[in-house]
Amino acid sequence: MQTVSTPRVVIIGGGLAAVYTALKLEPHPVVMISPEPLGSGASSAWAQGGVAAAMDPSDSPEAHARDTMRAGAGSVLQEVAEFVTRAARDHILDLSDLGTGFDRDAEGGFIQSQEAAHSVARVVRVKGDQAGAEIMRALIAELRRRASVQVIEGALAVGLESDGAKVSGVYLAPTDAPGTEPVLLRGAAHVLATGGSAGLYARTTNPARIRGQGIGMAARAGARIADAEFIQFHPTAIDVGEDPMPLATEALRGEGAVLINRHGERFMQSIHPDAELAPRDVVARAVYLETKAGNRPALDTRAAIGVAIRSQFPAVTEACLRNGVDPVTQPIPVAAAAHYHMGGVATDLNGRSSLTGLWACGEAASTGLHGANRLASNGLLEALVFARACARDIAGTLTVADAPEVRLGLPSGGTEPDPQAVAELRQVMTDGVGVVRDADGLRRALGRIAVLESLHGQSHLFRNMTATATLIAAAALMRTESRGAHYRSDCPVTAEGPGRRSDLTLDEAVALRSKIFKETAKCIMPLSPT
C-alpha cells in the first residue's frame, strides 16, 4: 500500500463545514479531500431555508438559544446552544464580507424568514430558497484564492488509520473506483466533515453520496457516537418520484403556505397550536400519517404566495415544473423524508472527537446543539461555528510553515458497492427505522442489516454504511421513550425529567445486533444473494 505523509491538515469533505474550516485555518497548509467538485455533492449546497441568527435589534442570542432548547425536546446542551447562538451574528457578517448575497431590504437590512419553532423571524436567506448554493458559491470562490489550500477532487475517504485511541491517517480511493487498494494519507491533523446519514433512507432529500460513510468510518476507528437515533424527517419533501426527493423549503410555510389532504382539508390546526409552523417532528409525523392513510398530503402555496413563488422560490418552482406540477395553480404533493442527522461523532466545544488526532464538524458531528429535534436552519449555523472552532483548536497545535503539494497515485479499476445491496439497506431503514418506530421493526431492521453486511461487507464503503445504520437502529431500540424526532409507537410517552443524550460505540451496537440476530434469525426475510 502506498503511504503519503504531509505536514498539512487533512480535511475530509467538500461541503460548507469543510470549506469554512480550510478558510479559517489560513495560513496553515491544508489539503481537502472531496469526492466531487467542491460543493456539488454536499447537502449544504442544497440547503434552501438559510442560516438562523438573531440579526434584528428586537431579537437576541438568548431568545435563539431558548428556541433551540425548546425544539430539541430536552436533549440540547445549554452551553452549546448559548455558544452557537452568541456566535451567529459574527458568522452572518463574515459570510456577507466574503461575498454572500443575502437578501436585503431597501435600507440594507437583512430580510429574515420565520420557520418552524422559531418565536420570531430570524432565518437569513438568499432569493427565498438559494441560501446554501449562494453561500457555497461565495466560499468556494474565496477558497480558490487561498494559496495555503490544496484541493484534491475525485478522491474518496474509505477508512481511518487508528489504533482505537488515535487517528493517524485516512485511506483514500478514487471516487469512481472505491474498491481498489487505497492510498494512506497521514496529516498533521484530520478533520471529518463528510455530511450526515439521511441518504441511508429510501425516501431522502440528501445528495446520493450522503449515506453515513463518514460517521461509519469514525465509528469503525473507535470513535464514540452520540444521539445516533435522532434522524430528522422533513415534512415537505416534494413527492414526485425523484430520488433524492426535491425539497419544499419550510420558508414557504413561514410565508403562509398550508398543508392540506386530498379532500382539501387542513390537518395541522387540530394537531398543534402552531399548525404548519409546529416543530418539524410534529409536522413530519402528521404528514407521514396522512400518507399512510391514503390522504395524499400537499402543500398549498396558491393563496399565500401565488405567482410570486416563481421569483421568490425558484428551486421549488423548477422542481415542481419538471414533474408536471405548477405551484401557482396546483398544491404541491409532499411526503416526510429523511433530511438531517442530529447524531454523529461526539465532539466537544473545540470539535474534538474521542479519538486523538480527529476533529469533526458539520452534520457528521454531534455537538449537543440539536438534541432530539433540530431547530429549523440551525444546521448551516452549527457547521460554521464548529468549523471555526476546529480550525482555532488545530491551529494552536501547529506552527506556520510552507508545505509541498500532496501527490497521490490513486489506482483505478475498482467497483462501487453492489447497488442492489445499497437499495435494500435503504429500504430496511425506511421500513424499520423511519418516522414511526417500534421494537419489533427495529429488531427486524438490525437483523437484516447484519445479513446485508455479511453478504456484502467486503466493500469498505458498504461497511461504513452498515456501521452507521447499525448505530442508528441500536440507539433507537435502546431509547424506550418518544422524544423529538424519535417516535416509538410502542413507547409513545416522553420520559420525565431532562433528556439524556445517547452515547454508543460501534462495538456496543454490534454486540446488541448480534444478540438480536441470534434470537430472530429464523424470522428475517430472505435477501437477494450476492
Protein Blocks (a to p, Z undefined) as FASTA:
>chain_A
ZZdddfbdcdedjbfklmmmmmmmpcbdcddddfbdehklgfklmpmnbpcddfbfkbcf
klmmmmmmmmnnopacfklmmmmmmmmmmmmmmmmmnopacdddfkopacddddehiabd
cbdceehiammmmmmmmmmmmmmmpmkbccdehiacfbdcdehlaccbdcdddfklmmbc
cdddddfbdcddebpfklmpmbdcbdfklgokmmmmmmmnopacehklmccddfbbcceh
pacdddddfklmmnopacddfkopafklmmpmnlmmmcfklmmmmmmmmmmnonopaddf
klmnmmmlmmmmmmlmmmmmmnopafklpccddddddfbdfbdcdddfkopafbehiace
hjlbcehlnmmoccehklmmmmmmmmmmmmmmmmmmpccdddddddddddehiacddfkl
mmmmmmmmmmmmmmbdcfklmmmmmmmmmmmmmmmmmpmklmmmmmmmmmmmmmmmmmgc
dehjbccfklmbccedjdddddddfklmmmmmmmmmmmmmmmpccdddZZ
